[in-house]
Amino acid sequence: MDGKKKLGAAIIFSNPGMTADSAGLQAFLRRELPHTGWASIAITPPNKVSTPNFATSPEEVSKAGEGNNDKDGSERVPQYSKEQWVKIREKQEEFIVNTMNKLDEIGSPYQGKRILITTDQGAGFVISMLSKSKLPKPDILVLINPFMSTKTENMALPKQLAELDIPILDIQSSDGHYASQETVTERRLLSPTMSPIVIVSN
């Protein structure tokens, strides 16, 4: 910490697939927060879920006129089954829990408050895991464009967020992921009085 005040530690948790100190907002916060009296600690997020590759044998290709394709033209083909998603999420959550558990040792020299600043799908994970008591509660939670990659998980975020009993600053930017914009109205409607605050930037 470079500032005169010693306020505590700001933990920065970015989007899956990024590095702990990715360029952009994460790197900016890491550089600037120490000047304001906060020690900044960037932690590594879990890996991004890979897109599976599909191979169709020639004999399985639908013949013209058979009508074997029962999917709507606008509907996405599911990438993973529900059971596969459960296993993927369990592994990602286990990684996050193990990483967060190391913070006690890393952050022990920095007495004071704990702020957790998290972005995009990383923010979605934090909301979901806090709602299931899988993560220790920070003193303040800052969310930037929170979302989850599946429709069901994403639409559950506003209710989970509203039930958290910690001070929350919920920031939504106009260029945020479409999935985060999809829930911004409900996040605002369900938010307790004065917290969280949703800011939509123009």
Salt bridges, closest charged atoms under 4 A:
ASP2 OD2 - HIS35 ND1 3.40
ASP21 OD1 - ARG30 NE 3.96
GLU75 OE2 - LYS71 NZ 3.69
GLU93 OE2 - LYS132 NZ 2.86
GLU93 OE1 - LYS134 NZ 2.59
GLU153 OE2 - ARG89 NE 2.69
GLU163 OE2 - LYS159 NZ 2.64
ASP165 OD1 - LYS137 NZ 2.58
ASP170 OD1 - ARG187 NH2 2.81
GLU182 OE2 - LYS151 NZ 2.64
